Amino acid sequence: MSEKQRQCCVVMRINLDCNACCRKVRRIVINLKGIDTHTIEKKEDRIIVCGRFRPSDVVVKLQKKMKRRVEILEVEDLTGREEGFHDHETPYEPEHEYSEQQPDHMTMPLLF
């Protein structure tokens, strides 16, 4: 397996104004290599794409074909669990408790 192409799920934001835009995005995504599944959420202006690909390649292809800005909102690596990534992190625990101390200055809420 290539280092660049891993099994991942990418959430992207693109402006989808009409049904024709959704059809065009669908056609572009279907024709890309390595895409397993895709979901187009028109109301949220989001596209979720899963498969074995580089997220940057999909973004560049969509930007060129759609002539619109595409933002990557989230990338979830689905192959990371096999390669020794930690499933959980230890929660942060402060070393000292400072419950009896008073603040040095008076605090006021900001009102606008």
C-alpha positions in Angstrom: 0.0 0.0 0.0 1.3 3.4 -0.9 2.0 5.9 1.9 0.0 8.6 0.0 -3.1 6.5 -0.7 -4.8 5.2 2.4 -8.3 4.2 3.2 -9.9 7.4 4.4 -13.1 9.3 4.7 -13.1 13.1 3.7 -15.7 15.7 4.5 -15.6 18.6 2.1 -17.5 21.8 1.8 -18.5 23.2 -1.6 -21.2 25.6 -2.6 -24.1 23.6 -4.1 -26.6 26.0 -5.5 -28.9 23.8 -7.5 -29.7 20.3 -8.5 -27.5 20.6 -11.6 -24.5 21.3 -9.4 -25.2 18.2 -7.3 -25.5 16.1 -10.5 -22.2 17.5 -11.8 -20.4 16.8 -8.5 -21.8 13.3 -8.4 -20.6 12.6 -12.0 -17.1 13.9 -11.1 -16.8 11.9 -7.9 -18.1 8.7 -9.6 -15.5 8.9 -12.3 -12.6 9.3 -9.8 -10.5 6.2 -9.2 -10.3 4.8 -5.7 -13.7 6.2 -4.5 -15.8 3.5 -2.7 -18.8 5.5 -1.4 -19.9 9.1 -1.5 -22.7 11.2 0.0 -23.8 14.6 -1.2 -25.7 16.8 1.4 -27.1 19.7 -0.5 -28.6 21.5 2.4 -25.4 21.5 4.4 -23.2 22.1 1.2 -21.1 19.0 2.1 -19.7 16.0 0.3 -18.5 12.9 2.2 -16.2 10.7 0.1 -14.7 7.4 1.3 -12.1 5.2 -0.4 -8.5 4.7 -1.1 -7.2 8.1 -2.4 -5.3 11.2 -1.5 -7.7 13.9 -0.2 -5.8 16.7 -2.0 -6.2 14.9 -5.4 -10.0 14.9 -4.9 -10.1 18.5 -3.9 -8.0 19.7 -6.8 -10.1 17.7 -9.3 -13.4 19.1 -7.9 -12.0 22.7 -8.0 -10.9 22.3 -11.6 -14.1 20.7 -12.8 -16.6 22.8 -10.8 -14.6 26.1 -10.8 -15.5 26.6 -7.2 -13.7 26.7 -3.9 -13.6 23.4 -2.0 -12.7 23.2 1.7 -11.6 20.0 3.5 -13.5 20.0 6.8 -12.4 16.6 8.2 -10.2 13.7 7.2 -10.7 10.4 9.0 -7.9 7.8 8.4 -9.6 4.4 8.4 -6.3 2.4 8.1 -4.7 4.1 11.2 -6.0 1.5 13.6 -4.0 -1.3 12.0 -0.7 0.6 12.2 -0.5 1.1 15.9 -2.3 4.3 16.5 -3.7 4.8 20.0 -7.5 4.3 20.3 -7.7 6.6 23.4 -5.5 9.2 25.1 -5.1 9.5 28.8 -7.2 12.5 30.1 -5.3 15.5 31.4 -5.1 15.7 35.1 -3.7 18.8 36.8 -0.9 18.3 39.3 -2.2 20.9 41.8 -5.6 22.2 42.8 -5.9 25.9 43.5 -9.4 26.2 44.9 -8.5 28.5 47.8 -6.8 31.2 45.9 -8.5 34.4 45.0 -7.9 36.1 41.6 -5.4 38.9 41.5 -7.8 41.4 39.9 -11.5 41.9 39.7 -13.1 40.2 36.7 -16.0 41.7 34.8 -18.1 40.2 32.0 -17.8 42.0 28.7 -21.1 43.5 27.7 -21.6 44.6 24.1 
